[in-house]
């Protein structure tokens, strides 16, 4: 969870700096790439959670 928050803060800072430099296109791409990275992290965490729930209720 803290990794996701850290990535969000870093991406927000990079986005702000790039936008102030006048590179809005690059700022948007950084935001999209950050979103995709966080999305993959969340999917991996959900997979781990579902595997844990499955192992508890199916006693595997």
FENKAHU-V340823 format. One line per field, one symbol per residue. ss: DSSP state (@ for helix, = for strand, . for the rest). psi: psi as a letter, one per 30 degrees, with the letter a starting at -180 (. if undefined). burial: b if it has 24 or more other C-alpha atoms within 12 Angstrom, else e. A space follows every 50 residues. Layout:
ss: ???
psi: ???
burial: ???
This chain:
ss: .@@@@@@@@@@@@@@@@@@@...@@@@@@@@@@@@@@@@@@@@@@@@@@@ @@@@@@@@..
psi: efeeeeeeeeeeeeeeeeeffgieeeeeeeeeeeeeeeeeeeeeeeeeee eeeeeeffh.
burial: eeeeeebbeebeebbeeeeeeeeeeeeeebbeebeeebeeeeeeeeeeee eeeeeeeeee
